[in-house]
Amino acid sequence: MAVFGSQPLNPTPFQKAVKTGLQRRPFVYFGLPFLGLVIFSSYALEKFTKTRYDYHSTKVQSVTKEDQLKMDKNRKRVDLKEEYYRLQGLNSEKGVDDDWENVRVPRPAGVPEWGANTSINAEELKDLRAVSTPKANTPAPASERLV
């Protein structure tokens, strides 16, 4: 014997109209449930994502210099002017740090003082200039002309 009755369900005319209307528009069967699921899950998962980001923000924190000094027992407030003068050596308590002297390193033999090549004499310099500059009456080669 069957669990359910063997009599088929006879739909009413309204049910038939709704069924045929829904079969013509599959968006109602597939699109609306999908969009509803996406929107509902967004609100349902909001609590989990908020917990995740709250946990992450408590786990990872950057400690500034002032916060670190607040945590230390022997703390001293950082003053930018004081640090600047300390680094520049202008506020030295141990004495003036200006006792150094700028000493030039001796040059090796044969190296000129200002980098000029003194090994070329005046005649060689004239020859180099004559070769490198074109003559006034001679036109420049085609490869060197400006278009």
Z-matrix of the N, CA and C atoms (Angstrom, degrees):
N
C 1 1.425
C 2 1.529 1 108.56
N 3 1.299 2 115.97 1 140.17
C 4 1.451 3 121.93 2 -177.00
C 5 1.520 4 110.45 3 -78.63
N 6 1.329 5 113.90 4 148.44
C 7 1.455 6 119.54 5 179.86
C 8 1.519 7 110.19 6 -70.18
N 9 1.307 8 115.80 7 -43.31
C 10 1.455 9 120.01 8 179.89
C 11 1.521 10 109.35 9 -96.14
N 12 1.269 11 113.01 10 158.03
C 13 1.467 12 117.81 11 178.93
C 14 1.515 13 110.72 12 -67.40
N 15 1.297 14 116.68 13 152.06
C 16 1.453 15 121.02 14 -176.68
C 17 1.515 16 112.46 15 -87.43
N 18 1.302 17 118.12 16 -1.38
C 19 1.454 18 119.84 17 -179.30
C 20 1.531 19 109.33 18 -79.39
N 21 1.326 20 117.94 19 127.89
C 22 1.462 21 119.82 20 179.19
C 23 1.521 22 110.60 21 -72.81
N 24 1.363 23 114.30 22 155.69
C 25 1.462 24 120.85 23 178.58
C 26 1.519 25 108.89 24 -78.04
N 27 1.282 26 116.22 25 122.46
C 28 1.465 27 120.73 26 177.89
C 29 1.524 28 108.06 27 -96.32
N 30 1.352 29 117.17 28 107.11
C 31 1.462 30 118.74 29 -178.12
C 32 1.520 31 111.64 30 -71.84
N 33 1.316 32 113.91 31 151.28
C 34 1.462 33 120.54 32 176.91
C 35 1.527 34 108.71 33 -78.82
N 36 1.318 35 118.26 34 166.03
C 37 1.472 36 119.63 35 178.33
C 38 1.537 37 112.46 36 -60.41
N 39 1.328 38 117.84 37 -34.10
C 40 1.475 39 120.40 38 177.54
C 41 1.523 40 110.63 39 -64.82
N 42 1.341 41 116.14 40 -43.19
C 43 1.461 42 120.03 41 179.40
C 44 1.526 43 110.72 42 -64.16
N 45 1.314 44 117.78 43 -37.14
C 46 1.463 45 121.27 44 177.89
C 47 1.533 46 110.50 45 -64.69
N 48 1.318 47 116.41 46 -41.97
C 49 1.467 48 120.45 47 -179.69
C 50 1.532 49 110.81 48 -64.93
N 51 1.325 50 116.71 49 -42.04
C 52 1.470 51 120.70 50 179.02
C 53 1.522 52 110.48 51 -65.18
N 54 1.327 53 116.85 52 -41.98
C 55 1.466 54 121.23 53 -178.37
C 56 1.525 55 110.85 54 -63.87
N 57 1.328 56 117.50 55 -44.95
C 58 1.466 57 119.73 56 179.82
C 59 1.529 58 111.09 57 -68.41
N 60 1.325 59 117.27 58 -35.29
C 61 1.472 60 120.37 59 177.42
C 62 1.524 61 111.75 60 -65.99
N 63 1.318 62 116.74 61 -39.85
C 64 1.464 63 120.41 62 179.38
C 65 1.524 64 111.70 63 -71.89
N 66 1.317 65 116.97 64 -32.75
C 67 1.459 66 119.30 65 179.33
C 68 1.527 67 111.11 66 -69.58
N 69 1.323 68 116.87 67 -27.79
C 70 1.463 69 119.93 68 177.92
C 71 1.530 70 111.78 69 -77.02
N 72 1.306 71 117.72 70 -22.14
C 73 1.466 72 121.94 71 -178.08
C 74 1.532 73 109.46 72 -121.02
N 75 1.329 74 118.11 73 91.77
C 76 1.465 75 119.64 74 -177.60
C 77 1.533 76 113.38 75 -70.82
N 78 1.337 77 117.28 76 -14.15
C 79 1.464 78 119.53 77 178.03
C 80 1.523 79 111.10 78 -59.49
N 81 1.305 80 116.55 79 -35.37
C 82 1.461 81 120.58 80 -179.07
C 83 1.526 82 110.10 81 -66.88
N 84 1.337 83 117.94 82 -36.25
C 85 1.467 84 121.14 83 179.70
C 86 1.531 85 112.25 84 -77.14
N 87 1.338 86 116.21 85 -37.56
C 88 1.462 87 118.95 86 -172.72
C 89 1.530 88 113.13 87 -110.63
N 90 1.314 89 117.85 88 -44.24
C 91 1.462 90 121.50 89 -174.57
C 92 1.507 91 114.20 90 -70.10
N 93 1.319 92 117.31 91 -50.39
C 94 1.465 93 120.20 92 -179.07
C 95 1.525 94 112.83 93 -62.76
N 96 1.331 95 119.69 94 -45.08
C 97 1.468 96 117.59 95 177.08
C 98 1.531 97 112.73 96 -62.41
N 99 1.335 98 116.52 97 -37.01
C 100 1.463 99 119.33 98 179.34
C 101 1.523 100 110.88 99 -65.75
N 102 1.316 101 117.47 100 -48.83
C 103 1.466 102 120.29 101 178.97
C 104 1.523 103 111.38 102 -62.82
N 105 1.324 104 116.74 103 -39.33
C 106 1.466 105 119.73 104 177.00
C 107 1.520 106 111.57 105 -62.47
N 108 1.320 107 116.94 106 -40.54
C 109 1.462 108 120.99 107 178.30
C 110 1.526 109 111.26 108 -64.71
N 111 1.313 110 117.16 109 -41.88
C 112 1.469 111 120.83 110 179.78
C 113 1.522 112 110.52 111 -63.90
N 114 1.314 113 117.34 112 -46.61
C 115 1.469 114 120.82 113 -178.48
C 116 1.523 115 110.69 114 -67.30
N 117 1.310 116 117.40 115 -44.45
C 118 1.460 117 120.70 116 179.58
C 119 1.530 118 111.11 117 -63.51
N 120 1.327 119 116.96 118 -42.87
C 121 1.470 120 119.24 119 -178.75
C 122 1.524 121 111.03 120 -67.54
N 123 1.326 122 117.37 121 -30.94
C 124 1.461 123 119.91 122 176.89
C 125 1.524 124 110.60 123 -61.60
N 126 1.316 125 116.58 124 -46.16
C 127 1.465 126 119.64 125 178.60
C 128 1.526 127 111.79 126 -72.08
N 129 1.321 128 117.14 127 -33.38
C 130 1.464 129 119.90 128 -179.14
C 131 1.526 130 111.12 129 -70.50
N 132 1.329 131 117.32 130 -35.80
C 133 1.464 132 120.72 131 -177.91
C 134 1.523 133 112.85 132 -87.46
N 135 1.319 134 117.08 133 -2.66
C 136 1.462 135 120.41 134 -179.23
C 137 1.529 136 111.33 135 -59.30
N 138 1.295 137 117.27 136 -41.10
C 139 1.457 138 121.28 137 -178.72
C 140 1.532 139 111.05 138 -64.85
N 141 1.341 140 116.19 139 -40.22
C 142 1.460 141 119.27 140 179.43
C 143 1.529 142 111.85 141 -67.27
N 144 1.327 143 116.62 142 -41.96
C 145 1.458 144 118.59 143 -179.99
C 146 1.522 145 111.05 144 -68.54
N 147 1.328 146 117.25 145 -35.90
C 148 1.459 147 119.84 146 177.57
C 149 1.522 148 110.27 147 -63.92
N 150 1.319 149 116.93 148 -41.64
C 151 1.462 150 120.87 149 177.83
C 152 1.521 151 110.41 150 -62.57
N 153 1.321 152 116.38 151 -40.00
C 154 1.463 153 120.30 152 -179.45
C 155 1.525 154 110.98 153 -62.15
N 156 1.337 155 117.17 154 -48.14
C 157 1.456 156 120.43 155 -177.88
C 158 1.528 157 111.66 156 -70.92
N 159 1.327 158 118.10 157 -33.62
C 160 1.461 159 120.11 158 175.67
C 161 1.520 160 110.51 159 -64.56
N 162 1.311 161 117.06 160 -42.45
C 163 1.465 162 121.02 161 178.41
C 164 1.520 163 110.34 162 -64.62
N 165 1.322 164 117.08 163 -41.14
C 166 1.460 165 120.73 164 -179.88
C 167 1.528 166 111.09 165 -65.23
N 168 1.328 167 117.46 166 -39.25
C 169 1.461 168 119.75 167 -178.90
C 170 1.525 169 111.70 168 -70.77
N 171 1.328 170 118.51 169 -29.86
C 172 1.462 171 119.09 170 176.38
C 173 1.517 172 111.24 171 -78.64
N 174 1.313 173 117.12 172 -27.25
C 175 1.461 174 120.87 173 -178.32
C 176 1.525 175 111.12 174 -76.25
N 177 1.324 176 117.37 175 -43.32
C 178 1.454 177 122.04 176 -175.68
C 179 1.520 178 108.36 177 -108.79
N 180 1.317 179 115.97 178 110.64
C 181 1.453 180 120.61 179 176.37
C 182 1.517 181 108.02 180 -136.34
N 183 1.305 182 115.67 181 139.06
C 184 1.453 183 119.32 182 175.41
C 185 1.525 184 107.72 183 -95.44
N 186 1.299 185 115.09 184 133.08
C 187 1.455 186 120.81 185 -177.97
C 188 1.521 187 107.71 186 -99.34
N 189 1.325 188 116.20 187 123.62
C 190 1.451 189 119.92 188 177.92
C 191 1.523 190 109.26 189 -78.56
N 192 1.310 191 115.04 190 169.56
C 193 1.468 192 120.48 191 -178.71
C 194 1.532 193 110.36 192 -62.72
N 195 1.325 194 116.53 193 -40.17
C 196 1.465 195 119.26 194 -179.40
C 197 1.520 196 111.54 195 -68.81
N 198 1.351 197 117.66 196 -38.19
C 199 1.465 198 120.09 197 176.96
C 200 1.522 199 110.76 198 -65.36
N 201 1.320 200 115.85 199 -37.17
C 202 1.461 201 119.52 200 178.58
C 203 1.531 202 110.14 201 -66.34
N 204 1.323 203 116.81 202 -38.60
C 205 1.462 204 119.51 203 178.13
C 206 1.523 205 111.14 204 -68.35
N 207 1.331 206 117.16 205 -32.27
C 208 1.461 207 119.56 206 177.02
C 209 1.516 208 111.36 207 -66.69
N 210 1.324 209 117.14 208 -28.99
C 211 1.459 210 120.68 209 179.71
C 212 1.525 211 112.20 210 -80.67
N 213 1.328 212 116.96 211 -25.88
C 214 1.465 213 119.94 212 -179.42
C 215 1.524 214 110.35 213 -74.80
N 216 1.330 215 114.99 214 151.70
C 217 1.461 216 119.15 215 176.57
C 218 1.525 217 110.45 216 -78.49
N 219 1.315 218 117.54 217 -43.37
C 220 1.466 219 122.01 218 178.98
C 221 1.527 220 108.25 219 -93.58
N 222 1.296 221 116.69 220 71.47
C 223 1.451 222 120.02 221 -173.72
C 224 1.527 223 111.02 222 -97.61
N 225 1.319 224 113.16 223 152.49
C 226 1.450 225 121.31 224 177.15
C 227 1.523 226 106.94 225 -142.32
N 228 1.293 227 117.57 226 132.62
C 229 1.462 228 121.12 227 -177.84
C 230 1.531 229 109.66 228 -70.08
N 231 1.335 230 115.75 229 139.86
C 232 1.457 231 121.24 230 -178.48
C 233 1.519 232 108.80 231 -83.84
N 234 1.328 233 115.82 232 126.15
C 235 1.450 234 121.89 233 176.67
C 236 1.526 235 107.64 234 -114.68
N 237 1.320 236 116.64 235 124.63
C 238 1.455 237 119.89 236 -174.57
C 239 1.528 238 112.54 237 -65.36
N 240 1.322 239 117.03 238 -40.02
C 241 1.466 240 119.09 239 179.25
C 242 1.522 241 111.03 240 -64.63
N 243 1.323 242 115.83 241 -41.97
C 244 1.458 243 119.80 242 179.31
C 245 1.526 244 111.00 243 -63.43
N 246 1.319 245 117.18 244 -41.32
C 247 1.464 246 120.81 245 178.07
C 248 1.526 247 111.04 246 -65.91
N 249 1.329 248 116.48 247 -38.89
C 250 1.459 249 120.05 248 179.20
C 251 1.526 250 110.53 249 -62.63
N 252 1.322 251 116.37 250 -49.02
C 253 1.465 252 119.27 251 -179.35
C 254 1.525 253 111.70 252 -66.83
N 255 1.322 254 116.34 253 -33.75
C 256 1.463 255 118.94 254 178.81
C 257 1.527 256 110.37 255 -66.59
N 258 1.333 257 116.10 256 -41.93
C 259 1.458 258 119.30 257 -179.88
C 260 1.525 259 112.16 258 -71.17
N 261 1.313 260 117.40 259 -31.82
C 262 1.456 261 120.58 260 178.75
C 263 1.522 262 112.10 261 -79.43
N 264 1.305 263 117.80 262 -14.46
C 265 1.452 264 121.02 263 -179.70
C 266 1.508 265 112.74 264 79.44
N 267 1.332 266 117.00 265 14.80
C 268 1.456 267 120.24 266 -178.40
C 269 1.520 268 112.02 267 -82.29
N 270 1.301 269 117.36 268 -22.63
C 271 1.452 270 121.75 269 -177.31
C 272 1.527 271 109.07 270 -116.05
N 273 1.299 272 116.02 271 50.88
C 274 1.458 273 120.26 272 -175.85
C 275 1.525 274 110.07 273 -81.99
N 276 1.332 275 115.81 274 123.24
C 277 1.460 276 119.27 275 179.24
C 278 1.525 277 111.83 276 -81.06
N 279 1.322 278 117.53 277 -22.69
C 280 1.466 279 120.54 278 -176.29
C 281 1.522 280 111.88 279 -85.60
N 282 1.281 281 118.48 280 -9.38
C 283 1.458 282 121.25 281 -178.38
C 284 1.509 283 110.09 282 135.10
N 285 1.296 284 114.74 283 175.87
C 286 1.452 285 119.78 284 -177.68
C 287 1.522 286 108.80 285 -79.62
N 288 1.334 287 115.13 286 134.42
C 289 1.461 288 120.14 287 -179.69
C 290 1.522 289 111.62 288 -95.68
N 291 1.332 290 117.32 289 20.57
C 292 1.461 291 120.88 290 -177.89
C 293 1.525 292 112.06 291 -98.68
N 294 1.309 293 118.69 292 33.19
C 295 1.456 294 121.00 293 -178.42
C 296 1.526 295 112.37 294 -94.16
N 297 1.316 296 118.50 295 12.47
C 298 1.453 297 120.75 296 178.88
C 299 1.518 298 109.55 297 -92.29
N 300 1.307 299 115.95 298 160.88
C 301 1.444 300 121.29 299 -176.84
C 302 1.522 301 108.59 300 -133.26
N 303 1.311 302 116.82 301 138.25
C 304 1.453 303 121.49 302 179.40
C 305 1.523 304 108.79 303 -80.76
N 306 1.329 305 117.40 304 113.90
C 307 1.457 306 122.44 305 -177.20
C 308 1.519 307 108.05 306 -115.61
N 309 1.331 308 115.80 307 128.57
C 310 1.458 309 120.02 308 179.14
C 311 1.515 310 110.65 309 -77.15
N 312 1.291 311 114.97 310 144.79
C 313 1.457 312 120.99 311 176.25
C 314 1.521 313 107.43 312 -83.13
N 315 1.333 314 118.21 313 133.62
C 316 1.469 315 118.69 314 -179.93
C 317 1.533 316 110.94 315 -64.24
N 318 1.336 317 115.06 316 141.33
C 319 1.459 318 120.28 317 -179.11
C 320 1.526 319 110.06 318 -79.33
N 321 1.325 320 115.69 319 149.74
C 322 1.467 321 118.04 320 174.50
C 323 1.530 322 110.40 321 -66.58
N 324 1.294 323 116.03 322 159.60
C 325 1.464 324 120.59 323 -178.07
C 326 1.526 325 109.77 324 -66.21
N 327 1.327 326 116.45 325 136.32
C 328 1.457 327 121.41 326 176.56
C 329 1.514 328 114.65 327 91.01
N 330 1.317 329 119.48 328 -5.78
C 331 1.462 330 121.87 329 179.07
C 332 1.520 331 108.02 330 -94.85
N 333 1.349 332 118.04 331 123.48
C 334 1.463 333 119.78 332 -178.90
C 335 1.526 334 111.13 333 -70.36
N 336 1.329 335 115.03 334 160.94
C 337 1.458 336 119.49 335 -174.99
C 338 1.525 337 112.58 336 -69.89
N 339 1.328 338 118.61 337 -41.11
C 340 1.456 339 120.57 338 -176.14
C 341 1.518 340 112.79 339 -108.43
N 342 1.289 341 118.63 340 15.42
C 343 1.450 342 121.00 341 175.22
C 344 1.510 343 114.45 342 85.30
N 345 1.342 344 119.90 343 2.09
C 346 1.457 345 121.84 344 178.62
C 347 1.524 346 108.77 345 -75.53
N 348 1.312 347 115.45 346 142.17
C 349 1.455 348 119.85 347 -179.74
C 350 1.525 349 107.97 348 -84.76
N 351 1.325 350 118.76 349 102.66
C 352 1.467 351 123.15 350 -176.95
C 353 1.513 352 112.04 351 -83.95
N 354 1.317 353 117.08 352 -5.57
C 355 1.463 354 118.74 353 -179.25
C 356 1.527 355 111.55 354 -75.74
N 357 1.341 356 119.11 355 -15.66
C 358 1.461 357 121.83 356 177.76
C 359 1.526 358 107.77 357 -89.85
N 360 1.318 359 115.92 358 126.57
C 361 1.463 360 118.48 359 179.14
C 362 1.526 361 109.69 360 -88.27
N 363 1.293 362 117.51 361 178.66
C 364 1.462 363 122.91 362 -173.49
C 365 1.523 364 111.95 363 -65.73
N 366 1.340 365 118.28 364 -37.46
C 367 1.467 366 120.80 365 -178.91
C 368 1.530 367 110.79 366 -65.80
N 369 1.316 368 117.34 367 -43.25
C 370 1.464 369 120.65 368 179.22
C 371 1.533 370 110.57 369 -64.35
N 372 1.328 371 116.39 370 -35.36
C 373 1.458 372 120.66 371 178.99
C 374 1.532 373 110.84 372 -65.29
N 375 1.345 374 117.67 373 -40.93
C 376 1.465 375 121.29 374 177.57
C 377 1.524 376 110.38 375 -63.42
N 378 1.334 377 117.06 376 -42.38
C 379 1.465 378 120.68 377 179.15
C 380 1.532 379 110.68 378 -61.98
N 381 1.323 380 117.17 379 -41.54
C 382 1.467 381 120.67 380 179.42
C 383 1.523 382 111.29 381 -64.41
N 384 1.329 383 116.90 382 -40.06
C 385 1.459 384 120.55 383 179.49
C 386 1.525 385 110.99 384 -67.58
N 387 1.313 386 117.27 385 -38.61
C 388 1.465 387 120.83 386 -179.39
C 389 1.525 388 110.66 387 -65.87
N 390 1.305 389 117.75 388 -37.55
C 391 1.458 390 121.19 389 -179.05
C 392 1.525 391 110.80 390 -73.35
N 393 1.320 392 117.47 391 -37.17
C 394 1.462 393 120.63 392 -173.63
C 395 1.517 394 113.53 393 -80.95
N 396 1.348 395 119.37 394 -22.68
C 397 1.464 396 120.62 395 -178.99
C 398 1.520 397 109.44 396 -101.63
N 399 1.359 398 118.91 397 133.89
C 400 1.466 399 120.67 398 178.10
C 401 1.521 400 110.72 399 -75.42
N 402 1.310 401 116.20 400 154.40
C 403 1.459 402 120.92 401 179.22
C 404 1.526 403 108.65 402 -74.82
N 405 1.334 404 116.61 403 155.62
C 406 1.458 405 121.40 404 -173.86
C 407 1.528 406 112.56 405 -67.72
N 408 1.342 407 118.95 406 -37.65
C 409 1.457 408 121.80 407 -175.63
C 410 1.524 409 112.43 408 -84.33
N 411 1.290 410 118.33 409 -17.74
C 412 1.454 411 121.69 410 -176.06
C 413 1.523 412 109.57 411 -85.99
N 414 1.347 413 117.94 412 125.37
C 415 1.470 414 118.58 413 177.85
C 416 1.525 415 110.27 414 -70.81
N 417 1.294 416 115.10 415 151.71
C 418 1.467 417 120.50 416 179.79
C 419 1.517 418 109.31 417 -71.41
N 420 1.315 419 118.00 418 148.88
C 421 1.463 420 119.94 419 177.33
C 422 1.530 421 110.47 420 -60.48
N 423 1.322 422 115.92 421 159.36
C 424 1.467 423 121.42 422 -175.89
C 425 1.520 424 112.03 423 -61.93
N 426 1.315 425 116.61 424 -31.34
C 427 1.465 426 119.27 425 -178.79
C 428 1.519 427 112.11 426 -71.68
N 429 1.355 428 116.96 427 -21.92
C 430 1.462 429 120.21 428 -177.59
C 431 1.526 430 112.55 429 -100.19
N 432 1.326 431 118.50 430 -5.74
C 433 1.458 432 121.23 431 -178.81
C 434 1.520 433 110.86 432 -73.58
N 435 1.324 434 113.72 433 145.56
C 436 1.460 435 119.53 434 174.83
C 437 1.514 436 108.69 435 -86.49
N 438 1.284 437 117.17 436 137.52
C 439 1.465 438 121.42 437 -178.17
C 440 1.498 439 110.24 438 -86.76
